[in-house]
């Protein structure tokens, strides 16, 4: 009797210890997941962790020193073209100073570019986690439905109401649904790891992402205005414009009889720089045109999806009422409910696509 009581006591203590460990593990997991971060916070962490931004800041410091040194070599600003070695030296110092100025200004623009690119990638990774979580939920819902269908098929088999082949197909569907859950969970872990890596946070840390994408239409800005605005703000266009200025400076301050490149070569360099500028503008305009077209199509898809969602909800309501009267099964209701959830999650994915397109239209260089 005492031995039996001792065994029961051991079992009770073991159960208590297991329960405490389980609760602690659950609390730890909840603690990780309960840390809320906004998209803005994620972008701030990503900026602090960005190697590109660190490099860009170093380039600014380096080019500031180079500009200062170039200024020391400058005795005076030449009036124009010169002749001979002495004029060539003065012209070279002035052109070197102008080139160093462009390099310094370009490095300042480069840090803005790196910030925009970091913000865009973080936004994409942030939303990728939300969409991956949606896919996990969708796969789990599909598995729940497959289990219901398998249970119904088993009941039918017991009554001889289903063929072995049909039952085998339903079982295989459930097996595939289980695999899809694991695949979706693995994809979610990968998405979380990518976001954590970019933010400089420990792997395995789970945050609650509170900024879900919201559907908003852009203002009625037409395509021509978007193109003009983007060309005016584009770092690539600015870089090409400065290349044209430097090439023209080689013509303006060309020094004859100094052993420099042929004058005609300098003229060709100007033509090449101007051609590069026009090509950069044309490519940017074409990119924006394609984005704008895709955005308009996405708006249409969203409206169609809204209509599909309304219809799916109506079908779901009807099936629920039928079930209350005994004219529909729980499996039918679950199937219709799954269709509604899937449309809602597809809508989330489309809203993310629209949000990223809108951001890219405003800052195409960030993509």
Secondary structure, 3 states (H helix, E strand, C coil): CHHHHHHHHHHHHHHHHHHHHHHHHHHHHHHHHCCEECHHHHHHHHHHHCHHHHHHHHHHHHHHHHHHHHHHCCCCCCCCCEECHHHHHHHHHHHHHHHHHHHHHHHHHHHHHHHHHHHHHHHHHHHHHHHHHHHHHHHHHHHHHHHHHHHHHHHHHHCCCCCHHHHHHHHHHHHHHHHHHHHHHHHHHHHHHHHHHHHCCCCCCCCEECCCCCCCCCCCCCHHHHHHHHHHHCHHHHHHHHHHHHHHHHHHCCEECCCCCCHHHHHHHHHHHHHHHHHHHHHHHHHHHHHHHHHHHHHHHHHHHHHHHHHHHHHHHHHHHHHHCCCCCHHHHHHHHHHHHHHHHHHHHHHHHHHHHHHHHHCHHHC
